[in-house]
């Protein structure tokens, strides 16, 4: 019995040597160890060992002659998988999946390779006797980044330096940059874990969102005078510890909390071009030994490249923050301008906001880009700003306007243009002015104030035309109540192709009415019951029009029409069995 156990241990030791030589691409040496392991496994009928050896030999055969040995290797892998299942060996199945991933990666069957690598990675959660999870993760990342299979799984230090240097121009997101630096440093240093800390001088804290080797990395933040990283940042010294538990500067409580066993530590400050300390790199547990002077030199080189990348990313982050602040200021300025119109006339208050919501619904429905929708929303908010220059006697008049009064109110479009044209905007934002000033143009050219026709009118302007009219005739005014919904839709249909672009009318009438009702209710902050919202989501405005125009509508259809009208007219929701919210 003891002899069999010794033989199994020998097989496992030989398999470790196979993987070591595979990592270094010494395929001939790897084959020697694989054949020895296979021979011993056959003699003692060690099925797990036989399965693993079959998979490894299949890979080595394939690597030796890809063109002629592919079919042979796949057959060996099938035999290996059969024996792995027979033995109930997680390790053997893991290696079989890994080899299948490698061969398919090499064959450019990337989707298949990724499937096998993911299968292997799941198995490492149960058992990873040969510590293959890092290799599998590296291969997955290479696949996801469209890299070539010929790249090593263990980075050459110079390769890591090149990758970090590339990140200086390629990455601007600090979290992603920290991850890349930590990952490449860990690989180059052949360490078990790596963390890159940044020094927040405003709060005097060290922080990081990357701690490679920990499954679920969350943000780490602690006072800058605590821990080894804090010591390094405050003193500027490099710390190279051979035995963590014999060094008074090491705090073993971290290991106690995490269950991790820290052995060796190399921690070094990160300095910028002005020799100011901006953070620290900490690597733990050198694989197969201790951190040497050469490792320190390499970490200095990595830190030099990393500092440039990190400063660039921090600068970009500050610029992005400034941009967001300016955007908030601009948006609040727009809202303030719109509110100035609401203050002039309480009856029409909220019109611009509702036009914005209708316009955005239609823009989303026709597939307009998010950027263009954002610009359209701003144009909708500002489309009536020119009414600030219209006389109160005209703006708030109850009843029909005279010809002179109608001409005067038409001037609000020109005033809108003059106001918006004085605001400094980038080229992208100038389209806001163009859209806002086009909402009274008509498809047939009879609108105002420039008498544009068809596609001469910007798409945003054509959308605003539909949204503006729809809100105007579905809202209460000084001189009238809301227009019946059938009449509203009739106006849109009759105006399609003359007042409005027909395509946009068709698309607007196809929007589910629960979304339209959402705009109605925005004024009163009301809500639909989930049941009613689901029911109305199956109907659009054209359906409502057809039901409302049909004298022979079924009781079920009439119920839908009545339900829509309860929300549209603002009647008590008691009739629908709901409570006002």
N, C-alpha and C positions, 0 to 999 in steps of 0.2 A: 504493500500500500504506500509506504513512504517513498519507494522508488518511483511509483506512478506520479505522486505529488511533485517530486523533484523534476520529473520529465515535463510535467505541465508547466512548472515554473520556468524551465529552460525554454519551452516553446514560446511562452509569453515574453521572455527576455529577447529571444530571437526576433519576434514580431516587432518589439520596440526598436530593434536595430534596423529592421526593414523600413519603418516609418522615418527613422532618423536619416537614412540614406536617400529615401524618396524626397524628403524636404531639401536635401542637398543635390538632388538630381543625379545621384550615383546609382544608376539603375543596375549596373552589373553587380556591384557589391550588394545591393538590395536583393537581387535574385539569388545570390549565394545563401543569404540568411533565410529567405523564404523557402528555398528548397530544403534546407536543414530542418526548419520548423515543420514542413510538410512531411518529411520522412519520419521524424519522431512521432508526430501526431498519428500517422498511419500505423506505426508499430504498437502504440498503446491504445489505438482506436479512440483517440480524443476528438470527438466529432466537432466541437466548437473550433478547435485548432485547425482541423481539416477544412472547415467552411471558410475560415478567415484566410487560410493559405490559398485556397482556390481563388478567392476574390483577388488577393494580392498578385498571384501569378497571372491571372487574367489581365490585370492592369499592366504588369510588366511585359507580358507578351504583346499587348496592344502598343505599348510605348516603344517596343523594339521594332515593330513593323506594322504601322497603323493600317496600311492598305491591305495586307495579306492576312493579318491576324484578327481583324475586327470580329468576324463571324465566330471564330474560334473562342475569342475572349468572352463574347456575349453568352455562348453556350456554357463556358466554365462558370460564369456568374450565375446562370440559372441553376447549375448544380450546387454552387455555393449557397444560394438562397434556400434551396430545398433542404440542404443539410443544416443550415442555420435554424430553420423552422422545426426540423426534426429534433434538434438539440434544445430548442427553446431558448436560444442564446440571443439576447439583445445586442451584445457587442458584435457578434458575427453579422447580424442583420444590418447594424449601423455601418460596418465597414463595407458590406455589399452595396448599400445605398450610396455611400461616399464614392466608391469606385464607379458605379453607374453614373453618378453625377459628373465625375472627372472625364469619363470617356465621352459622354454626351456634350459636355462643355467643349472638349477638344474637337468634337465633330460639328460644332456650331449649332447643336440642337439645344438652344438656350432655355426654352421653356421646359423641356424635358429634364435638362440638367438641374434647373431650379427646383423642380418638383422633387427630384431625388435628394438634393441637398437639404431641402426642408424636411423630408422624411427622416434623414439622418440626424438633423438637428433636434427633432422631437425625441429621437431615441437617446440622445445624450442626456436628456432630462432624467431618464431612468438609470442609465449607466454609461460612464465614459472612461473606461479602464485605461485607454491609451491617450487620453487628453486631446481629443480630436475636435472639440467644439470651436476652438479658435481657428483651426484650419478651415472648417466648414463655413464659419462666419466670413472669413476672408474671401473664400471662393464666391459666396453669395454676393458680397459687396462688389467683387470684380465683375460678376455677371450684371448686376444692377447698374454699374457704371460703364457698361460696354467695353470692358477691358479684355485683353487677350489671355487665353488659358496659359500661355507660356510664362506669364509673370509668376514670380515666386510667391509662396504663401507667407514666408518670413522675410520681411523687408531687409534689404541691404541698407546699412546706415546712410550711404550716399543717396540711395533712392528716396529714403525718408526725407532727407534734407531738400531734395529737388521737389518732392510733393508739398512740403511746407512752404517752400519758396513760391511755388505756383499758386498756393492759396492766398498769397499777398494780393494778387490781382483777381483771383477767381472768386473769393468769398468775401461777403460783407456782413453776413449774419454772425454775430459774436458767438452764439451757442454752437452753431455748426463749425465755426473756426476752432473753438476750444476742443470740440470732439475730434477734428482732424489732427490737430497738434498732439492731443493726448494719445490718439490711436497710433500715429506714426512714431511718436517718441517711445511708446510701449514696445512696438515692434523692433525699432532700431536698438533699443537698450536691452532687448530680450528680458523684459521685466514682466511680472505678473499683473501689476496694476500701475496706472498713471493718472494723476490729477493735475490740471492746470488751474491755478488760482489767480484771480485778478484782485488788485488792491483798490478798494473803494475808499479814497482818501477823505471824502465828505463824511462818511460814517465811521471811518477807520476800521473797516471790516475787510476780510478776505472772503471771496465768494467764487463759486463755480457751479455749473450745471452738469459737469462731466466728471465722472469717476469711473474710468474703465476697469472692468472686472467686477463691478457691482451690477446685478441684474437690472434693478430699477433705480436709476440715478435721478435723484431729486436735487434741487438747488441746495448747495452746501454754503452756509454763511456763518461766520464766527468772528469774534474780535481779533484784530490784527496782532495782538500781543499774546495770542494763545497758540499752542501747538508748535510743531517743528516748522511748518510753513510760516507761521507768525514770527518765529525766532529768526528765520532766514530773511524775511522781509525787513524786520527791524534792524538787524545787524549787518545785512549784506553778505553774510558768510555762506559758504557752501557746506552742507552737512552730509557726510558720507559715513553711515553707521553700519558696522559689520554685524552687530548683534543688538537688535532694538531693545531687548529686555535688560541689557546691561548698561544702557545709556540713560542717564537721569532725565534727559530732555524728552524722552519718549513717554507718551501717556498711554498706558496699557488699557485704560477704560474703553477706548474706542474698539479694541479687539474684543473686549468682554461683551460689549453691546452687539457687535456684528457677528461674532463667532469666527472672525478671521484671525490668522496667526501671522503677525508681521515679524519678519526675520531681518532683512537688510533694507536700508533706506538710503536713497540719494535725493537730496533736496537742494535746489539752487535758485537764487533770485533771477527774475527776468528784468532786464534794464533796457531803457530806450536809448535813442541816439545821444541824449543829454546826460547819460549815465544815471538817470533817475530810476529807482526801482518801481516797477508797475505791477509786479506779481511774483509768482513762484511756480516752478515745476517740481512735482514730487513723484518719484517712481519707487515702487516697493517690490521687494523679493526678486532679486536677480535670479533667473533660471539657471541652475547648475553652478552657482558660485556666489561671489560678492562683486559689488561694483568697483571697478578699477579706475586708475588715473585716466586710461583711455576713454572710459565711459564718461568721466567728468569732462574731458575735452569735447567729446561728441555732444554732450548736453549743453555745453557752452555754445557750440555752433548752432544747435537746434534753437536754443534760446535767442540767439541773435536774429535768426530769421523770423522766429515766432513774435518777437517784440514789434517788428515792423508791421507784420500782419495784424496784430492785435491793436496797435495804435491806429492803423488805417480803419479797422472795423469800428473802433470806438468813435473815431471822428465821423464815420458814416452814420453811426447810430445817433450821434448828436445832431447831425444835419437832418436826419429823418425825423427826429423829435421836433426840431425847429419847423420842419415842413408841416407836421401834424398840427402844431400850435398855430401856424399861419393859416392852415386850412380851417381850423376851428374859428379863428378870428374872421376869416372871409365868410364862412357859413353864417356866423352870428350877425355879421354885417348885412348879409342878404336877408336874413329873417327880420332884422330890425327895419329894413326898408319896406318889406312886405307888411309889417305890422303898422307902419305909418299910414298905409292905405286903409287897413281895417279900422283904424282910429277915426278916419274921415266918415265912414258909413257903417254903422253897426249891422245893418240889414245884409250887406254884402260881405261882412267879415267872415273869413274862412274860405272865401272863394279861391284864392291863390293856392292855399294848401290842398283843397280838394282837386283843383285842376292838376296840381302836381301828382297827386295819387292816381288819378285817372290816366294821366299821360304815362306814368311809370308802368302801370298795369298793361297798357297797350304796347308800350315799348318792349316790355318783357315778353309779351305774348307773341310779338313778331320776331323776337330773337335779337334785339339790338344789344350791342356789347355793353358790359358793365360801365366802362368809361363813358360811352356816349349817353347812357342812361343817367349817369351822375350829372353830366352837363345839362341834359334835358330837364332834370329835376330843378336845377338852379334857374334855368330859363323860365320854367313854369312858375316858380316862386316870384320871379321878378316881372312877369309878362305885363302886369297892369301898373307898374310903378309910376308910369307917366300920368296916371289919374290924379297924382298929387298936384298937377298943374291945371286940373279941371275945376271950374267954379262949383261951389257947393249947391247953388240953385239948380244946376244941371245934373250934377252927380247924384243928388238926393231927391230929384223931382219925382213926384208921384204922378203917374200918367204918361201919356205919349209925348215924346220930344218934338219940338218944332224943327223945321229943316235947319235953321241956324244953330239950334242947340245940338242937333245930331252931328252937324259938321264940327262943332266945337268939341264934342266928346270924342270924335274920331282923331282929334289931335293928340290924344293920349299915347298913340302908337309912336308918333314922331318925338314926343317928349320922352317916352321910354328910351328910344334910341339915343337921344341927346344926353340923357342921364348916364346910361350904361357905357356910352362911348367915352365918357370922361374918366371912367374907372380904369386904372392900368391893369391890363390882363395879358397873360401869355397868349401865344397864337391859338393854342387849344381852347382857351377860355373865350376868345373872341366870338366863337360860334354861339355862345350864350346870348350875346346881343342880337345876333342874326335870327336865332330861333324866337327869342322873346318878341322881336319886332315883326314877326311874320304870322302871328296867330289870327290876324284878321284878313290875311290874304286868302283868295279863293282859288280852287283848282282851275276854274275857267277864266281867271284873270280879272274878275270884276270886283275883287276885294280892295282893301286899302292898307297901307298908304302908298305902296310902290306899284301896285297893280301887277304883281308877279303872277306867273301862270305855270301850272303843272309842276314839273320837277325843277323849275327855277326856284320854287319855294323849298327851302331846306326841309329834310324829312322831319326834323324836330318841330318846325313850324307847322307842318301839315298835321302832325300828331296833336299839337296844342290846339289847333283849330277845332278838332273833334272834341277834345276834352273840355275846352272852354265853352262851346255851345251846349254840350251835354250838361255841364254843371249849371250854366245860366238858366236853362229851362226846367231843371229839376230842383231848383232852389226857390225859396220864397223871396219875393221882391216887395217894394213899397206898394205897388199897384196890382199885385196878383199873388195867388197862392202857387204851389207847385203845379206844373202841368201834368195831366194824367199820363202815365207811362206809355200808353199806346200812342198818344199824340207825339210824345217825345221821340219815340223810335221812328214814327212816321216821318217826322222832320228830318231825321238823320238819313233815312232811306231815300227820301225825295231829293235830298241835297247831295247824295252820292254821285260823283261824276261831274258835278257843277260846283257846289260850294266845297265839298270835301273830295279827297281821293277815295274812290270807291273801295279799293283794297283795304284801306284803313277802317272804313265804316264796317265792312264785312268782318274784319278781325275784331273790332271793338264789340260788335254785337255777338261775337262768339265767345267772349270772356264769360266764365261761369258767374252766375249772378250772386253767389255768396261773396265773391270778391268785390263786386260792385256795391253790395249792401254794406260791406265793411267800410267803404268810404262814406255812405250815408250815415252810418252810426258813429263815425269818428267825431262828428260835431257834438253829439250828446254823450260820447264815451259809453255808448251802449254796447251790448254783446248779444250774439245769437246763441241759442242753446246748441249744443253739439249735434243733437238730433236734427234740428232745423238746418243747421249749416251743411250737414251731410246731405240732406234731402235737396237743398237748393243748389248744391255743387253739381248736380246732374243736369241743370238747366242753364241756358244762357239768355241774353236779352232778346234774341230773335225768337226763342221758344216762348218767352213771356208775351211778346208781341202777337205771335200766332195764336196763342191761347186766348188772349184778351180780345182779339179781333174775331174770334170764332163763336158765333151764337150757339153752335151745337157742341161746345166743349163738354167733355165728360165731367162728372162730379169730382173725380180725382184731379183733373186738370184745373178746374175752377178753384179747388182747394190750394193748389200750388200758386195760382195767380193771386188769390186772397192773401196767402202767406207772404208773398213778395210785397204786396201792397201795404200790409201791416208795418213792415220795416220802412218802406218807401215814404209813406204818408206820415209816419210818426205817430200812428194811433196807438192806444194803450196795448201793451203786449199781453194784457189779461186775456184777450181773445185767443191767444195762441197757447195759453196755459203757462206762460213764462212770467217771471218777476222782473220788474225794471231793474237794471243794474247801473 
